[in-house]
């Protein structure tokens, strides 16, 4: 089980995805994923490049990028992920879809909303 967040528009290219993550600290790009792993804190999560759509529970979501953070991790995982999410959102001006029960729904993103839902 995981916390999943979808970046619905604009749709970006795989080249834009790779260019964004390739020089960011703690990221490793493999295939269509950017893995974040901070060896000092133990925090990890990843972003997927989905093309134009992502299949979530048999529904297609128009989202070129998605975020995944495993549940049952300490509170500080969310605290470390929040600025990474915010920077990506600010760079591409993404709209979001947060499908968690207590999530933000169909945007807008806020750090407070993310942390409330994550916790």
VEXMAR-365238 format. One record per residue: residue number from 1; residue in three letters; chain; x, y, z of N, C-alpha, C, O in turn. Coordinates in nm, 4 decimals. Layout:
residues N
+-----+-----+----+----------+----------+----------+----------+----------+----------+----------+----------+----------+----------+----------+----------+
!   i !  aa ! ch !     n_xx !     n_yy !     n_zz !    ca_xx !    ca_yy !    ca_zz !     c_xx !     c_yy !     c_zz !     o_xx !     o_yy !     o_zz !
+-----+-----+----+----------+----------+----------+----------+----------+----------+----------+----------+----------+----------+----------+----------+
! NUM ! ALA !  A !        X !        Y !        Z !        X !        Y !        Z !        X !        Y !        Z !        X !        Y !        Z !
...
+-----+-----+----+----------+----------+----------+----------+----------+----------+----------+----------+----------+----------+----------+----------+
//
This chain:
residues 119
+-----+-----+----+----------+----------+----------+----------+----------+----------+----------+----------+----------+----------+----------+----------+
!   i !  aa ! ch !     n_xx !     n_yy !     n_zz !    ca_xx !    ca_yy !    ca_zz !     c_xx !     c_yy !     c_zz !     o_xx !     o_yy !     o_zz !
+-----+-----+----+----------+----------+----------+----------+----------+----------+----------+----------+----------+----------+----------+----------+
!   1 ! UNK !  A !   0.0838 !  -0.1166 !   0.0000 !   0.0000 !   0.0000 !   0.0000 !   0.0887 !   0.1233 !   0.0000 !   0.1961 !   0.1266 !   0.0600 !
!   2 ! UNK !  A !   0.0385 !   0.2254 !  -0.0706 !   0.1198 !   0.3447 !  -0.0829 !   0.0346 !   0.4694 !  -0.1004 !  -0.0828 !   0.4634 !  -0.1368 !
!   3 ! UNK !  A !   0.0980 !   0.5818 !  -0.0732 !   0.0387 !   0.7117 !  -0.0987 !   0.0736 !   0.7451 !  -0.2429 !   0.1913 !   0.7562 !  -0.2773 !
!   4 ! UNK !  A !  -0.0273 !   0.7612 !  -0.3271 !  -0.0065 !   0.7911 !  -0.4682 !  -0.0630 !   0.9272 !  -0.5014 !  -0.1736 !   0.9622 !  -0.4602 !
!   5 ! UNK !  A !   0.0137 !   1.0031 !  -0.5760 !  -0.0256 !   1.1368 !  -0.6179 !   0.0005 !   1.1460 !  -0.7673 !   0.1060 !   1.1040 !  -0.8147 !
!   6 ! UNK !  A !  -0.0945 !   1.2006 !  -0.8415 !  -0.0837 !   1.2095 !  -0.9872 !  -0.0719 !   1.3550 !  -1.0309 !  -0.1443 !   1.4418 !  -0.9821 !
!   7 ! UNK !  A !   0.0201 !   1.3804 !  -1.1231 !   0.0416 !   1.5137 !  -1.1790 !  -0.0273 !   1.5152 !  -1.3160 !   0.0252 !   1.4625 !  -1.4141 !
!   8 ! UNK !  A !  -0.1460 !   1.5767 !  -1.3203 !  -0.2378 !   1.5561 !  -1.4322 !  -0.2152 !   1.6463 !  -1.5525 !  -0.2341 !   1.6021 !  -1.6658 !
!   9 ! UNK !  A !  -0.1766 !   1.7675 !  -1.5323 !  -0.1496 !   1.8544 !  -1.6467 !  -0.0594 !   1.9680 !  -1.5997 !  -0.0685 !   2.0112 !  -1.4848 !
!  10 ! UNK !  A !   0.0251 !   2.0149 !  -1.6858 !   0.0394 !   1.9765 !  -1.8252 !   0.1072 !   1.8400 !  -1.8390 !   0.1710 !   1.7917 !  -1.7455 !
!  11 ! UNK !  A !   0.0931 !   1.7804 !  -1.9530 !   0.1640 !   1.6561 !  -1.9851 !   0.3057 !   1.6941 !  -2.0270 !   0.3241 !   1.7794 !  -2.1138 !
!  12 ! UNK !  A !   0.4057 !   1.6313 !  -1.9656 !   0.5446 !   1.6603 !  -2.0030 !   0.6042 !   1.5400 !  -2.0763 !   0.5514 !   1.4290 !  -2.0702 !
!  13 ! UNK !  A !   0.7142 !   1.5647 !  -2.1449 !   0.7825 !   1.4581 !  -2.2186 !   0.8771 !   1.3822 !  -2.1267 !   0.9132 !   1.4292 !  -2.0188 !
!  14 ! UNK !  A !   0.9163 !   1.2633 !  -2.1722 !   1.0132 !   1.1840 !  -2.0971 !   1.1462 !   1.2593 !  -2.0861 !   1.2146 !   1.2498 !  -1.9843 !
!  15 ! UNK !  A !   1.1821 !   1.3326 !  -2.1890 !   1.3053 !   1.4103 !  -2.1870 !   1.3004 !   1.5183 !  -2.0781 !   1.3996 !   1.5412 !  -2.0088 !
!  16 ! UNK !  A !   1.1851 !   1.5844 !  -2.0634 !   1.1703 !   1.6844 !  -1.9578 !   1.1805 !   1.6204 !  -1.8202 !   1.2421 !   1.6763 !  -1.7295 !
!  17 ! UNK !  A !   1.1201 !   1.5031 !  -1.8049 !   1.1247 !   1.4287 !  -1.6793 !   1.2690 !   1.3956 !  -1.6424 !   1.3125 !   1.4224 !  -1.5303 !
!  18 ! UNK !  A !   1.3424 !   1.3381 !  -1.7357 !   1.4820 !   1.2996 !  -1.7103 !   1.5677 !   1.4222 !  -1.6820 !   1.6482 !   1.4216 !  -1.5890 !
!  19 ! UNK !  A !   1.5508 !   1.5269 !  -1.7615 !   1.6299 !   1.6487 !  -1.7422 !   1.6065 !   1.7078 !  -1.6034 !   1.7006 !   1.7550 !  -1.5396 !
!  20 ! UNK !  A !   1.4838 !   1.7056 !  -1.5570 !   1.4518 !   1.7609 !  -1.4259 !   1.5219 !   1.6828 !  -1.3134 !   1.5810 !   1.7428 !  -1.2236 !
!  21 ! UNK !  A !   1.5150 !   1.5500 !  -1.3186 !   1.5647 !   1.4685 !  -1.2071 !   1.7130 !   1.4335 !  -1.2147 !   1.7723 !   1.4004 !  -1.1119 !
!  22 ! UNK !  A !   1.7744 !   1.4394 !  -1.3309 !   1.9088 !   1.3830 !  -1.3472 !   2.0158 !   1.4456 !  -1.2586 !   2.1082 !   1.3752 !  -1.2178 !
!  23 ! UNK !  A !   2.0075 !   1.5727 !  -1.2275 !   2.1108 !   1.6374 !  -1.1468 !   2.0642 !   1.6729 !  -1.0059 !   2.1345 !   1.7426 !  -0.9326 !
!  24 ! UNK !  A !   1.9458 !   1.6249 !  -0.9681 !   1.8958 !   1.6552 !  -0.8335 !   1.9592 !   1.5588 !  -0.7326 !   1.9741 !   1.4398 !  -0.7604 !
!  25 ! UNK !  A !   1.9965 !   1.6112 !  -0.6150 !   2.0584 !   1.5258 !  -0.5128 !   1.9663 !   1.4113 !  -0.4702 !   1.8447 !   1.4283 !  -0.4602 !
!  26 ! UNK !  A !   2.0253 !   1.2963 !  -0.4457 !   1.9598 !   1.1760 !  -0.3924 !   1.8716 !   1.1027 !  -0.4929 !   1.8026 !   1.0081 !  -0.4548 !
!  27 ! UNK !  A !   1.8715 !   1.1426 !  -0.6194 !   1.7895 !   1.0746 !  -0.7191 !   1.8744 !   0.9868 !  -0.8095 !   1.9888 !   1.0186 !  -0.8418 !
!  28 ! UNK !  A !   1.8147 !   0.8758 !  -0.8490 !   1.8738 !   0.7861 !  -0.9480 !   1.7632 !   0.7556 !  -1.0493 !   1.6522 !   0.7187 !  -1.0111 !
!  29 ! UNK !  A !   1.7933 !   0.7709 !  -1.1759 !   1.6939 !   0.7464 !  -1.2803 !   1.7188 !   0.6093 !  -1.3409 !   1.8294 !   0.5782 !  -1.3849 !
!  30 ! UNK !  A !   1.6136 !   0.5280 !  -1.3425 !   1.6167 !   0.3966 !  -1.4065 !   1.4899 !   0.3812 !  -1.4873 !   1.3792 !   0.3943 !  -1.4349 !
!  31 ! UNK !  A !   1.5069 !   0.3530 !  -1.6158 !   1.3932 !   0.3381 !  -1.7061 !   1.3042 !   0.4614 !  -1.6959 !   1.3486 !   0.5719 !  -1.7272 !
!  32 ! UNK !  A !   1.1825 !   0.4449 !  -1.6537 !   1.0875 !   0.5565 !  -1.6457 !   1.0622 !   0.5999 !  -1.5015 !   0.9559 !   0.6541 !  -1.4711 !
!  33 ! UNK !  A !   1.1585 !   0.5766 !  -1.4128 !   1.1409 !   0.6112 !  -1.2724 !   1.2587 !   0.6933 !  -1.2201 !   1.3739 !   0.6722 !  -1.2581 !
!  34 ! UNK !  A !   1.2258 !   0.7872 !  -1.1319 !   1.3270 !   0.8631 !  -1.0598 !   1.3142 !   0.8233 !  -0.9135 !   1.2167 !   0.8583 !  -0.8470 !
!  35 ! UNK !  A !   1.4129 !   0.7501 !  -0.8639 !   1.4131 !   0.7006 !  -0.7259 !   1.4868 !   0.7992 !  -0.6362 !   1.5992 !   0.8393 !  -0.6662 !
!  36 ! UNK !  A !   1.4234 !   0.8376 !  -0.5270 !   1.4856 !   0.9229 !  -0.4264 !   1.5260 !   0.8328 !  -0.3112 !   1.4446 !   0.7560 !  -0.2599 !
!  37 ! UNK !  A !   1.6522 !   0.8423 !  -0.2705 !   1.7013 !   0.7641 !  -0.1570 !   1.8055 !   0.8480 !  -0.0841 !   1.9147 !   0.8718 !  -0.1357 !
!  38 ! UNK !  A !   1.7710 !   0.8919 !   0.0350 !   1.8631 !   0.9691 !   0.1171 !   1.9272 !   0.8737 !   0.2169 !   1.8624 !   0.8302 !   0.3121 !
!  39 ! UNK !  A !   2.0521 !   0.8416 !   0.1958 !   2.1207 !   0.7448 !   0.2817 !   2.1370 !   0.7964 !   0.4244 !   2.1459 !   0.7165 !   0.5177 !
!  40 ! UNK !  A !   2.1410 !   0.9271 !   0.4432 !   2.1576 !   0.9832 !   0.5777 !   2.0311 !   0.9677 !   0.6618 !   2.0398 !   0.9441 !   0.7823 !
!  41 ! UNK !  A !   1.9131 !   0.9808 !   0.5996 !   1.7876 !   0.9752 !   0.6755 !   1.7113 !   0.8448 !   0.6568 !   1.6241 !   0.8119 !   0.7372 !
!  42 ! UNK !  A !   1.7434 !   0.7701 !   0.5507 !   1.6717 !   0.6470 !   0.5204 !   1.5437 !   0.6693 !   0.4416 !   1.4724 !   0.5736 !   0.4115 !
!  43 ! UNK !  A !   1.5136 !   0.7936 !   0.4080 !   1.3910 !   0.8255 !   0.3345 !   1.4055 !   0.7848 !   0.1886 !   1.5083 !   0.8085 !   0.1251 !
!  44 ! UNK !  A !   1.2988 !   0.7226 !   0.1369 !   1.2955 !   0.6865 !  -0.0048 !   1.1527 !   0.6974 !  -0.0564 !   1.0562 !   0.6784 !   0.0177 !
!  45 ! UNK !  A !   1.1417 !   0.7280 !  -0.1837 !   1.0148 !   0.7338 !  -0.2567 !   1.0512 !   0.7437 !  -0.4033 !   1.1692 !   0.7524 !  -0.4374 !
!  46 ! UNK !  A !   0.9515 !   0.7427 !  -0.4908 !   0.9845 !   0.7546 !  -0.6319 !   0.8760 !   0.8244 !  -0.7109 !   0.7601 !   0.8332 !  -0.6702 !
!  47 ! UNK !  A !   0.9197 !   0.8742 !  -0.8274 !   0.8325 !   0.9344 !  -0.9262 !   0.8373 !   0.8465 !  -1.0499 !   0.9441 !   0.7988 !  -1.0881 !
!  48 ! UNK !  A !   0.7225 !   0.8247 !  -1.1129 !   0.7127 !   0.7491 !  -1.2371 !   0.6812 !   0.8426 !  -1.3519 !   0.6018 !   0.9356 !  -1.3381 !
!  49 ! UNK !  A !   0.7441 !   0.8171 !  -1.4654 !   0.7011 !   0.8834 !  -1.5881 !   0.6041 !   0.7879 !  -1.6564 !   0.6385 !   0.6730 !  -1.6844 !
!  50 ! UNK !  A !   0.4825 !   0.8356 !  -1.6833 !   0.3753 !   0.7501 !  -1.7337 !   0.3389 !   0.7736 !  -1.8796 !   0.2483 !   0.7075 !  -1.9304 !
!  51 ! UNK !  A !   0.4047 !   0.8633 !  -1.9474 !   0.3603 !   0.8989 !  -2.0817 !   0.2455 !   0.9972 !  -2.0701 !   0.2633 !   1.1068 !  -2.0168 !
!  52 ! UNK !  A !   0.1282 !   0.9603 !  -2.1188 !   0.0135 !   1.0514 !  -2.1103 !  -0.0928 !   1.0054 !  -2.0116 !  -0.1757 !   1.0855 !  -1.9684 !
!  53 ! UNK !  A !  -0.0916 !   0.8766 !  -1.9753 !  -0.1926 !   0.8266 !  -1.8812 !  -0.1299 !   0.7271 !  -1.7847 !  -0.0240 !   0.6700 !  -1.8106 !
!  54 ! UNK !  A !  -0.1980 !   0.7085 !  -1.6737 !  -0.1558 !   0.6131 !  -1.5720 !  -0.2767 !   0.5301 !  -1.5351 !  -0.3858 !   0.5841 !  -1.5166 !
!  55 ! UNK !  A !  -0.2590 !   0.3995 !  -1.5241 !  -0.3709 !   0.3140 !  -1.4843 !  -0.3702 !   0.2971 !  -1.3329 !  -0.2740 !   0.2462 !  -1.2754 !
!  56 ! UNK !  A !  -0.4790 !   0.3406 !  -1.2690 !  -0.4937 !   0.3320 !  -1.1243 !  -0.6227 !   0.2576 !  -1.0942 !  -0.7315 !   0.3070 !  -1.1238 !
!  57 ! UNK !  A !  -0.6113 !   0.1384 !  -1.0353 !  -0.7295 !   0.0580 !  -1.0016 !  -0.8232 !   0.0434 !  -1.1207 !  -0.9441 !   0.0635 !  -1.1087 !
!  58 ! UNK !  A !  -0.7666 !   0.0085 !  -1.2351 !  -0.8395 !  -0.0145 !  -1.3599 !  -0.9003 !   0.1117 !  -1.4206 !  -0.9775 !   0.1019 !  -1.5159 !
!  59 ! UNK !  A !  -0.8680 !   0.2289 !  -1.3686 !  -0.9103 !   0.3547 !  -1.4281 !  -0.7883 !   0.4215 !  -1.4883 !  -0.6808 !   0.4209 !  -1.4283 !
!  60 ! UNK !  A !  -0.8043 !   0.4795 !  -1.6073 !  -0.6946 !   0.5546 !  -1.6669 !  -0.7016 !   0.6990 !  -1.6200 !  -0.8050 !   0.7649 !  -1.6317 !
!  61 ! UNK !  A !  -0.5906 !   0.7465 !  -1.5672 !  -0.5789 !   0.8832 !  -1.5185 !  -0.4870 !   0.9577 !  -1.6148 !  -0.3761 !   0.9112 !  -1.6412 !
!  62 ! UNK !  A !  -0.5305 !   1.0730 !  -1.6683 !  -0.4409 !   1.1498 !  -1.7557 !  -0.3313 !   1.2169 !  -1.6736 !  -0.3505 !   1.3270 !  -1.6220 !
!  63 ! UNK !  A !  -0.2177 !   1.1514 !  -1.6617 !  -0.1086 !   1.2026 !  -1.5785 !   0.0247 !   1.1543 !  -1.6333 !   0.0479 !   1.0337 !  -1.6426 !
!  64 ! UNK !  A !   0.1118 !   1.2467 !  -1.6696 !   0.2420 !   1.2054 !  -1.7218 !   0.3382 !   1.1657 !  -1.6115 !   0.4341 !   1.0927 !  -1.6366 !
!  65 ! UNK !  A !   0.3141 !   1.2128 !  -1.4885 !   0.4020 !   1.1817 !  -1.3757 !   0.3163 !   1.1417 !  -1.2555 !   0.2095 !   1.1982 !  -1.2322 !
!  66 ! UNK !  A !   0.3648 !   1.0439 !  -1.1804 !   0.2998 !   1.0071 !  -1.0548 !   0.4062 !   0.9919 !  -0.9468 !   0.5242 !   0.9719 !  -0.9755 !
!  67 ! UNK !  A !   0.3618 !   1.0020 !  -0.8230 !   0.4478 !   0.9953 !  -0.7041 !   0.4017 !   0.8793 !  -0.6188 !   0.2818 !   0.8544 !  -0.6064 !
!  68 ! UNK !  A !   0.4967 !   0.8076 !  -0.5594 !   0.4642 !   0.6927 !  -0.4764 !   0.5511 !   0.6939 !  -0.3510 !   0.6739 !   0.6991 !  -0.3581 !
!  69 ! UNK !  A !   0.4835 !   0.6890 !  -0.2356 !   0.5507 !   0.6822 !  -0.1058 !   0.4830 !   0.5722 !  -0.0260 !   0.3633 !   0.5800 !   0.0018 !
!  70 ! UNK !  A !   0.5581 !   0.4709 !   0.0108 !   0.5009 !   0.3579 !   0.0844 !   0.4433 !   0.4027 !   0.2181 !   0.5016 !   0.4853 !   0.2883 !
!  71 ! UNK !  A !   0.3272 !   0.3460 !   0.2518 !   0.2676 !   0.3706 !   0.3831 !   0.3484 !   0.2977 !   0.4902 !   0.4391 !   0.2204 !   0.4595 !
!  72 ! UNK !  A !   0.3142 !   0.3234 !   0.6145 !   0.3774 !   0.2621 !   0.7317 !   0.5248 !   0.2990 !   0.7396 !   0.6098 !   0.2178 !   0.7760 !
!  73 ! UNK !  A !   0.5523 !   0.4239 !   0.7044 !   0.6854 !   0.4802 !   0.7207 !   0.6735 !   0.5936 !   0.8226 !   0.5648 !   0.6479 !   0.8424 !
!  74 ! UNK !  A !   0.7841 !   0.6296 !   0.8870 !   0.7789 !   0.7366 !   0.9875 !   0.7314 !   0.8701 !   0.9296 !   0.7384 !   0.8937 !   0.8090 !
!  75 ! UNK !  A !   0.6835 !   0.9554 !   1.0180 !   0.6315 !   1.0880 !   0.9839 !   0.7305 !   1.1676 !   0.8992 !   0.6906 !   1.2379 !   0.8063 !
!  76 ! UNK !  A !   0.8600 !   1.1566 !   0.9312 !   0.9589 !   1.2392 !   0.8628 !   0.9749 !   1.2041 !   0.7146 !   1.0325 !   1.2829 !   0.6396 !
!  77 ! UNK !  A !   0.9255 !   1.0879 !   0.6705 !   0.9277 !   1.0580 !   0.5271 !   0.8442 !   1.1623 !   0.4527 !   0.8864 !   1.2133 !   0.3489 !
!  78 ! UNK !  A !   0.7275 !   1.1933 !   0.5052 !   0.6422 !   1.2954 !   0.4447 !   0.7052 !   1.4334 !   0.4502 !   0.6953 !   1.5104 !   0.3547 !
!  79 ! UNK !  A !   0.7699 !   1.4649 !   0.5615 !   0.8357 !   1.5948 !   0.5746 !   0.9470 !   1.6121 !   0.4718 !   0.9668 !   1.7215 !   0.4189 !
!  80 ! UNK !  A !   1.0194 !   1.5040 !   0.4437 !   1.1280 !   1.5126 !   0.3455 !   1.0747 !   1.5115 !   0.2029 !   1.1351 !   1.5716 !   0.1140 !
!  81 ! UNK !  A !   0.9630 !   1.4445 !   0.1800 !   0.9044 !   1.4388 !   0.0457 !   0.8368 !   1.5700 !   0.0075 !   0.8360 !   1.6062 !  -0.1101 !
!  82 ! UNK !  A !   0.7806 !   1.6413 !   0.1031 !   0.7013 !   1.7617 !   0.0742 !   0.7766 !   1.8661 !  -0.0087 !   0.7218 !   1.9126 !  -0.1087 !
!  83 ! UNK !  A !   0.8990 !   1.9052 !   0.0273 !   0.9664 !   2.0055 !  -0.0561 !   1.0024 !   1.9533 !  -0.1952 !   1.0104 !   2.0308 !  -0.2905 !
!  84 ! UNK !  A !   1.0242 !   1.8221 !  -0.2070 !   1.0512 !   1.7637 !  -0.3389 !   0.9268 !   1.7728 !  -0.4271 !   0.9357 !   1.8054 !  -0.5454 !
!  85 ! UNK !  A !   0.8114 !   1.7437 !  -0.3684 !   0.6850 !   1.7565 !  -0.4417 !   0.6609 !   1.9011 !  -0.4817 !   0.6262 !   1.9293 !  -0.5964 !
!  86 ! UNK !  A !   0.6789 !   1.9915 !  -0.3887 !   0.6534 !   2.1326 !  -0.4137 !   0.7436 !   2.1870 !  -0.5240 !   0.6986 !   2.2642 !  -0.6087 !
!  87 ! UNK !  A !   0.8691 !   2.1477 !  -0.5233 !   0.9613 !   2.1951 !  -0.6267 !   0.9196 !   2.1444 !  -0.7650 !   0.9217 !   2.2203 !  -0.8620 !
!  88 ! UNK !  A !   0.8818 !   2.0173 !  -0.7745 !   0.8361 !   1.9620 !  -0.9025 !   0.7104 !   2.0342 !  -0.9500 !   0.6993 !   2.0703 !  -1.0672 !
!  89 ! UNK !  A !   0.6164 !   2.0549 !  -0.8590 !   0.4925 !   2.1249 !  -0.8935 !   0.5200 !   2.2676 !  -0.9400 !   0.4598 !   2.3137 !  -1.0369 !
!  90 ! UNK !  A !   0.6086 !   2.3366 !  -0.8731 !   0.6406 !   2.4739 !  -0.9122 !   0.7155 !   2.4808 !  -1.0440 !   0.6973 !   2.5752 !  -1.1208 !
!  91 ! UNK !  A !   0.7993 !   2.3820 !  -1.0708 !   0.8757 !   2.3807 !  -1.1955 !   0.7849 !   2.3641 !  -1.3163 !   0.7997 !   2.4361 !  -1.4150 !
!  92 ! UNK !  A !   0.6915 !   2.2705 !  -1.3097 !   0.6074 !   2.2397 !  -1.4252 !   0.4654 !   2.2958 !  -1.4153 !   0.3876 !   2.2831 !  -1.5098 !
!  93 ! UNK !  A !   0.4310 !   2.3574 !  -1.3026 !   0.2968 !   2.4123 !  -1.2824 !   0.1889 !   2.3052 !  -1.2998 !   0.0851 !   2.3288 !  -1.3615 !
!  94 ! UNK !  A !   0.2161 !   2.1864 !  -1.2436 !   0.1238 !   2.0740 !  -1.2538 !  -0.0046 !   2.0977 !  -1.1754 !  -0.0046 !   2.1653 !  -1.0725 !
!  95 ! UNK !  A !  -0.1137 !   2.0414 !  -1.2255 !  -0.2338 !   2.0174 !  -1.1467 !  -0.2169 !   1.8789 !  -1.0875 !  -0.1409 !   1.7978 !  -1.1405 !
!  96 ! UNK !  A !  -0.2870 !   1.8504 !  -0.9781 !  -0.2717 !   1.7201 !  -0.9125 !  -0.4044 !   1.6492 !  -0.8971 !  -0.5118 !   1.7092 !  -0.9025 !
!  97 ! UNK !  A !  -0.3927 !   1.5196 !  -0.8778 !  -0.5052 !   1.4362 !  -0.8365 !  -0.4551 !   1.3523 !  -0.7203 !  -0.3643 !   1.2706 !  -0.7357 !
!  98 ! UNK !  A !  -0.5154 !   1.3734 !  -0.6031 !  -0.4793 !   1.3015 !  -0.4813 !  -0.5961 !   1.2086 !  -0.4498 !  -0.7029 !   1.2549 !  -0.4098 !
!  99 ! UNK !  A !  -0.5769 !   1.0782 !  -0.4675 !  -0.6864 !   0.9813 !  -0.4569 !  -0.7017 !   0.9199 !  -0.3175 !  -0.7845 !   0.8308 !  -0.2986 !
! 100 ! UNK !  A !  -0.6233 !   0.9661 !  -0.2198 !  -0.6355 !   0.9121 !  -0.0842 !  -0.7713 !   0.9505 !  -0.0253 !  -0.8299 !   1.0511 !  -0.0653 !
! 101 ! UNK !  A !  -0.8211 !   0.8716 !   0.0685 !  -0.9510 !   0.8995 !   0.1304 !  -0.9597 !   1.0396 !   0.1889 !  -1.0616 !   1.1067 !   0.1725 !
! 102 ! UNK !  A !  -0.8559 !   1.0847 !   0.2562 !  -0.8541 !   1.2185 !   0.3136 !  -0.7612 !   1.3103 !   0.2364 !  -0.7048 !   1.4043 !   0.2925 !
! 103 ! UNK !  A !  -0.7454 !   1.2829 !   0.1075 !  -0.6519 !   1.3583 !   0.0252 !  -0.7079 !   1.4904 !  -0.0238 !  -0.8178 !   1.5311 !   0.0139 !
! 104 ! UNK !  A !  -0.6311 !   1.5560 !  -0.1077 !  -0.6656 !   1.6874 !  -0.1599 !  -0.7584 !   1.6800 !  -0.2802 !  -0.8054 !   1.7830 !  -0.3286 !
! 105 ! UNK !  A !  -0.7853 !   1.5598 !  -0.3288 !  -0.8744 !   1.5448 !  -0.4440 !  -0.8108 !   1.5944 !  -0.5715 !  -0.6930 !   1.5696 !  -0.5970 !
! 106 ! UNK !  A !  -0.8885 !   1.6641 !  -0.6514 !  -0.8436 !   1.7144 !  -0.7808 !  -0.7878 !   1.8550 !  -0.7624 !  -0.8465 !   1.9526 !  -0.8091 !
! 107 ! UNK !  A !  -0.6722 !   1.8645 !  -0.6931 !  -0.5983 !   1.9870 !  -0.6709 !  -0.6724 !   2.0883 !  -0.5873 !  -0.7885 !   2.0649 !  -0.5537 !
! 108 ! UNK !  A !  -0.6118 !   2.1989 !  -0.5522 !  -0.4699 !   2.2283 !  -0.5689 !  -0.3852 !   2.1607 !  -0.4614 !  -0.4365 !   2.1172 !  -0.3583 !
! 109 ! UNK !  A !  -0.2567 !   2.1526 !  -0.4868 !  -0.1632 !   2.0932 !  -0.3918 !  -0.1301 !   2.1940 !  -0.2830 !  -0.1157 !   2.3133 !  -0.3096 !
! 110 ! UNK !  A !  -0.1182 !   2.1453 !  -0.1612 !  -0.0606 !   2.2247 !  -0.0522 !   0.0218 !   2.1307 !   0.0343 !  -0.0121 !   2.0135 !   0.0506 !
! 111 ! UNK !  A !   0.1288 !   2.1825 !   0.0887 !   0.2124 !   2.1029 !   0.1783 !   0.1298 !   2.0582 !   0.2980 !   0.1409 !   1.9436 !   0.3416 !
! 112 ! UNK !  A !   0.0472 !   2.1472 !   0.3512 !  -0.0363 !   2.1141 !   0.4667 !  -0.1333 !   2.0003 !   0.4329 !  -0.1500 !   1.9070 !   0.5115 !
! 113 ! UNK !  A !  -0.1967 !   2.0087 !   0.3160 !  -0.2891 !   1.9050 !   0.2728 !  -0.2209 !   1.7706 !   0.2530 !  -0.2749 !   1.6661 !   0.2893 !
! 114 ! UNK !  A !  -0.1006 !   1.7748 !   0.1945 !  -0.0236 !   1.6519 !   0.1749 !   0.0117 !   1.5889 !   0.3086 !  -0.0101 !   1.4693 !   0.3281 !
! 115 ! UNK !  A !   0.0658 !   1.6673 !   0.4006 !   0.1085 !   1.6133 !   0.5290 !  -0.0103 !   1.5638 !   0.6114 !   0.0005 !   1.4628 !   0.6810 !
! 116 ! UNK !  A !  -0.1221 !   1.6333 !   0.6041 !  -0.2418 !   1.5880 !   0.6743 !  -0.2870 !   1.4512 !   0.6216 !  -0.3180 !   1.3610 !   0.6994 !
! 117 ! UNK !  A !  -0.2903 !   1.4375 !   0.4908 !  -0.3314 !   1.3112 !   0.4301 !  -0.2287 !   1.2009 !   0.4555 !  -0.2658 !   1.0872 !   0.4846 !
! 118 ! UNK !  A !  -0.1013 !   1.2336 !   0.4447 !   0.0062 !   1.1361 !   0.4679 !   0.0011 !   1.0848 !   0.6110 !   0.0135 !   0.9646 !   0.6345 !
! 119 ! UNK !  A !  -0.0171 !   1.1746 !   0.7060 !  -0.0177 !   1.1349 !   0.8464 !  -0.1431 !   1.0588 !   0.8819 !  -0.1600 !   1.0177 !   0.9967 !
+-----+-----+----+----------+----------+----------+----------+----------+----------+----------+----------+----------+----------+----------+----------+
//
